Amino acid sequence: MTAVPSPPAEPAVPMLAGRDDDEKIESVVACNTPSYSLESALGDCLRAAAIRREALRRTTGRGLDGLPLEGFDYASILGQCREMPVGYIQLPVGIAGPLILDVREYHVPMVTTD
């Protein structure tokens, strides 16, 4: 089995600036601040995702290169079925159908996986 080289660590998230964010990151890394509590503690969902992402990089030594951080409305998923976001992806959507239900035809958008 050939070893796969580790990708270079992602640089610190540029939107995080100042001692306050660094202290929050270190508190998450040290398990003094639960990562899931960042949104409510900060009142800023994007900043919470960025801090969580940087804490993950510092903990594992690996970044999330290629996974976008900015450009998503994290507040739109606050309190829904999601846990500790660190980025987002775009997924292709296709149409399933026609599906027949109660003698009516439906065309349903669905995420495709092929």
Backbone as a ProteinNet text record, in pm:
[ID]
protein_1_A
[PRIMARY]
MTAVPSPPAEPAVPMLAGRDDDEKIESVVACNTPSYSLESALGDCLRAAAIRREALRRTTGRGLDGLPLEGFDYASILGQCREMPVGYIQLPVGIAGPLILDVREYHVPMVTTD
[TERTIARY]
84.6	0	89.4	66.6	146.8	89.7	176.3	131.1	93.5	-16.8	-62.1	-8	64	119.1	7.1	27.8	-70.6	-68.9	-186.9	-189.9	-133.2	-80.7	-29.8	-143.9	-111.6	-214.3	-266.6	-395.4	-459.9	-414.1	-384.5	-345.2	-461	-429.3	-532.9	-637.1	-761.2	-870.7	-850	-840.1	-806.2	-908.9	-1036.1	-1135.8	-1119.4	-1042.8	-1019.8	-902.4	-928.5	-823.1	-835.1	-723	-723.7	-718.2	-680	-659.6	-788.8	-899.4	-1026.6	-1059.3	-1046.6	-1075	-972.8	-847	-744.1	-770.7	-813.5	-846.9	-965.2	-1063	-1178.7	-1137.3	-1051.3	-1001.7	-928.4	-838.4	-761.9	-852.4	-959.2	-1053.7	-1127.8	-1161.3	-1224.3	-1124.4	-1001.6	-897.6	-874.1	-874.6	-850.2	-974.5	-1084	-1211.4	-1272.1	-1238.5	-1299.1	-1427.8	-1438.8	-1559.2	-1612.9	-1735.7	-1792.2	-1811.7	-1766.9	-1776	-1920.1	-2013.4	-2153.2	-2214.1	-2148.2	-2204.2	-2158.3	-2074.1	-2015.3	-2117.8	-2215.9	-2314.5	-2385.5	-2432.2	-2504.7	-2410.8	-2288.5	-2193.4	-2147.3	-2131.3	-2077.6	-2185.7	-2300.6	-2405.3	-2369.9	-2276.5	-2229.3	-2200.1	-2288.7	-2278.4	-2157.1	-2123.6	-2006.7	-1878.6	-1869.8	-1751.6	-1739.2	-1851.5	-1849.1	-1794.4	-1839.1	-1789.7	-1640.1	-1596	-1454.1	-1369.2	-1416	-1342.9	-1338.7	-1449.4	-1456.4	-1360.2	-1356.4	-1270.5	-1122.9	-1087.3	-948.5	-911.4	-1003.3	-976.8	-952.2	-1028.3	-1008.8	-870.6	-830.1	-698.1	-587.3	-601.3	-498.7	-495.9	-610	-618.3	-563.1	-596.7	-559.6	-436.5	-400.8	-290.3	-330.8	-458.7	-509.6	-616.8	-611.4	-710.5	-823.4	-915	-1028.2	-1017.4	-900.5	-875.6	-983.1	-1032.1	-1131.4	-1274.4	-1294.6	-1429	-1458.3	-1550.6	-1577.4	-1629.3	-1593.9	-1643.3	-1739.9	-1693.1	-1774.6	-1867.7	-1979.7	-2073.8	-2196.9	-2210.8	-2326.8	-2390.3	-2521.7	-2593.2	-2610.8	-2511.3	-2514.7	-2631.2	-2672.7	-2786.2	-2914.1	-2921.5	-3041.6	-3058.8	-2953	-2963.7	-2954	-2944	-2933.8	-3057.9	-3037.7	-3148.6	-3215.9	-3161.2	-3217.9	-3128.4	-3155.5	-3077.7	-2938.9	-2852.8	-2713.8	-2633.9	-2513.4	-2427.3	-2293.1	-2253.1	-2119.2	-2066.3	-2129.4	-2082	-1941.9	-1867.2	-1732.2	-1716.2	-1823.2	-1819.1	-1944.9	-1942.9	-2059.3	-2014.6	-2102.2	-2075.8	-2199	-2178	-2289.2	-2313	-2438.1	-2472.9	-2557.9	-2535.8	-2619.5	-2760.6	-2858.3	-2997.9	-3058.2	-3128	-3198.4	-3346.8	-3422	-3566	-3599.6	-3672.9	-3723.7	-3868.7	-3903.1	-4042.8	-4057.3	-4179.3	-4295.7	-4322.4	-4354.6	-4394.7	-4547	-4611.5	-4757.3	-4797.1	-4878.4	-4929.7	-5074.7	-5163.4	-5307.4	-5351.8	-5307.4	-5344.1	-5295.7	-5203.1	-5145.8	-4998.2	-4949.1	-4807	-4731.7	-4615.6	-4529.2	-4389	-4323	-4181.5	-4111.6	-4022	-3963.3	-3813.8	-3768.3	-3623.9	-3554.9	-3443	-3368.5	-3219.6	-3141	-2996.4	-2953.8	-2867.2	-2819.9	-2687.5	-2663.2	-2539.5	-2457.4	-2502.7	-2425.8	-2344.4
-116.2	0	122.8	214	334.1	443.9	508.2	617.2	737.8	797.2	917.5	1036.7	1126.4	1240.6	1330.6	1386.9	1478.8	1608.5	1666	1795.4	1901	2009.2	2114.1	2171	2208.7	2264.8	2395	2412.4	2534.6	2650.4	2765.9	2878.6	2922.5	2990.9	3039.6	3118.6	3106.1	3173.4	3323.6	3393.6	3534.9	3622.8	3579.6	3665.3	3669.9	3577.4	3577.1	3667.3	3769.1	3863.3	3902.4	3919	3968.5	3859.9	3901.6	3812.2	3743.3	3814.2	3758.7	3628.8	3627.8	3506.4	3397.9	3435.3	3336.3	3269.8	3347	3289.6	3194.6	3229.2	3141.3	3011.4	3022.6	2902.9	2813.4	2870.4	2790.9	2729	2798.5	2743.9	2623.1	2628.2	2513.4	2398.4	2428.2	2325.3	2256.2	2334.3	2279.6	2214.5	2212	2153.3	2228.6	2356.7	2439.6	2504.7	2523.2	2577.9	2474.2	2427.9	2331.9	2398.9	2332.6	2386.7	2416.6	2334.9	2354.1	2481.8	2540.8	2659.1	2790.3	2784.5	2906.8	3002.5	2951.6	3040.9	3125.2	3061.2	3137.2	3225.7	3182.3	3262.7	3386.4	3371.6	3481.9	3566.9	3506.7	3577.9	3601.6	3524	3539.4	3400	3349.7	3212	3189.2	3285.7	3270.6	3269.2	3356.9	3362.1	3232.5	3178.5	3051.6	2940	2934.7	2832.6	2850.2	2974.8	3001.1	2961.3	2991	2953.4	2801.6	2737.1	2589.9	2527.1	2583.4	2533.6	2548.5	2662.9	2686.4	2596.9	2574.8	2484	2342.4	2301.7	2170.1	2161.4	2268.6	2269.6	2258	2331.1	2327.4	2192.6	2130.7	2002.1	1888.9	1889.2	1776.8	1802.6	1930.3	1964	1962.4	1946.2	1942.7	2048.2	2110.7	2212	2154.6	2239	2199.4	2268.5	2253.5	2314.7	2273	2368.3	2338.9	2342.6	2346.8	2355.7	2502.2	2563.5	2705.6	2734.4	2850.3	2897.5	3013.4	3112.8	3231.5	3210.4	3283.3	3272.9	3191	3150.4	3073.6	3143.4	3142.2	3204.5	3101.8	3093.7	2996	3021.3	3146.7	3177.2	3108.6	3080.7	3017.3	2873.3	2810.7	2672.7	2663.6	2777.9	2780.8	2717.4	2622.5	2557.2	2448.1	2415.3	2308.6	2186.2	2089.1	1964.5	1988.4	2040	2060	2069.1	2025	2033.4	2088.7	2190.9	2248	2265	2347.8	2364.7	2425.1	2381.8	2433.5	2475.8	2470.3	2505.6	2453	2455.7	2409.2	2356.3	2280	2230.7	2253	2259.1	2264.6	2123.4	2087	1954.5	1967.1	1880.3	1884.3	1834.4	1897.6	1860.4	1819.6	1708.7	1661.1	1650.2	1604.8	1588.6	1439.9	1394.7	1257.2	1261.4	1172.7	1170.2	1145.5	1136.3	1167	1057.3	1101	1010.1	1019.1	906.4	902	882.5	973.1	963.2	1007.9	919.6	949.4	996.6	926.2	947.9	1084.1	1146.4	1273.3	1252.9	1322.7	1317.9	1429.4	1391.8	1490.7	1478.5	1589.6	1595.9	1658.2	1582.4	1621.4	1650.1	1768.4	1793.3	1713	1648.5	1567.7	1583.9	1575.8	1578.8	1448.8	1461.6	1341.9	1297.2	1168.1	1114.9	1037.8	1032.3	958.9	1049.9
0	0	0	-94	-106.6	-17.5	57	143.4	58.4	91.8	22.9	100.2	31.3	104.6	155.5	272.8	329.7	252.1	227.3	160.2	254	198.8	286.3	370	490.8	578.6	520.3	531.2	483.8	571.9	513.7	596.3	685.2	792.7	883.1	804.9	843.7	774.3	783.2	667.7	670.2	739.1	744.7	807.7	959.6	1014.1	1157.3	1187.9	1261.4	1292.4	1438.1	1498.1	1634.6	1738.7	1855.6	1967.5	2011.9	2002.6	2046.7	1972.8	1839.2	1762.1	1791.8	1806.1	1834.6	1969.8	2066.6	2197.1	2186.5	2105.3	2086.5	2017.4	1917.3	1847.4	1945.7	2023.8	2120.5	2226.8	2263.7	2360.5	2303.3	2173.4	2108	2098	2059.1	2046.4	2180.9	2289.9	2423.7	2484.6	2408.6	2453.7	2572.1	2584.9	2689.2	2639.4	2509	2447.7	2350.6	2370.3	2274.6	2138.7	2035.6	1900.3	1860.5	1907.8	1870.3	1930.4	2029	2095.1	2032.8	1931.1	1876.2	1817	1743.7	1682.4	1787.8	1893.9	1995.5	2076.3	2099.7	2176.9	2100.4	1968.4	1887.4	1822.7	1794.6	1722.3	1576.8	1523.9	1386.3	1332.2	1248.7	1200.4	1110.8	1024.3	937.6	1020.1	1117.4	1204	1283.7	1329.7	1402.4	1314	1188.2	1095.1	1070.3	1058.4	1034	1155.1	1274.3	1395.9	1409.4	1384.1	1391.8	1290.4	1171.2	1064.1	1101	1157.8	1198.7	1316.4	1409.6	1521.1	1469.5	1370.2	1309.1	1244	1173.6	1110.2	1214.6	1323.7	1428	1499.3	1514.1	1582.7	1497.8	1368.6	1282	1196.5	1181	1092	945.7	919.8	782.8	764.4	649.5	617.5	534.7	500.7	417.7	282.7	221.2	90.8	-8.3	-82.6	-185	-134.5	-4.1	51.7	81.8	7.9	29.1	169.6	220.4	349.4	328.4	256.7	234.6	115.1	114.1	3.9	36.5	161.4	203.8	323.1	331.4	441.8	553.8	642.1	750.9	846.2	860.2	947.9	898.5	768.8	713.7	760.7	812.4	860	1011.8	1078	1223.4	1285.5	1375.9	1443.3	1362.3	1246.5	1164	1172.5	1089.7	1090.2	1032.3	1109.6	1072.2	1201	1196.2	1312.7	1272.9	1338.1	1330.4	1188.1	1106.8	968.8	961.7	860.5	834.2	688.4	611	469.7	403.5	272.4	198	63	-1.2	-135.5	-221.4	-350	-443.1	-494.6	-508.4	-556.8	-682.6	-780.5	-900.2	-868.8	-930.4	-909.3	-1042.7	-1041.4	-1159.2	-1128.9	-1225.7	-1209.2	-1211	-1109.5	-1106.3	-1151.3	-1238.8	-1280.1	-1428.5	-1469.2	-1386.5	-1283.1	-1160.7	-1054.1	-1041.6	-1031.8	-1023.6	-877.1	-828.4	-692.7	-695.3	-652.5	-654.7	-792.9	-893.5	-1033	-1085.9	-1019.2	-1067.7	-1095.2	-1195.4	-1230.6	-1159.9	-1104.6	-1039.5	-1095.7	-1111.9	-1147.7	-1026.9	-965.7	-837.8	-854.4	-814.4	-816.4	-708.9	-744.1	-648.1	-675.1	-568.6	-583.8	-651	-749.4	-819.5	-760.8	-763.7	-709.8	-812.2	-936.9	-1036.7	-1122.9
[MASK]
++++++++++++++++++++++++++++++++++++++++++++++++++++++++++++++++++++++++++++++++++++++++++++++++++++++++++++++++++

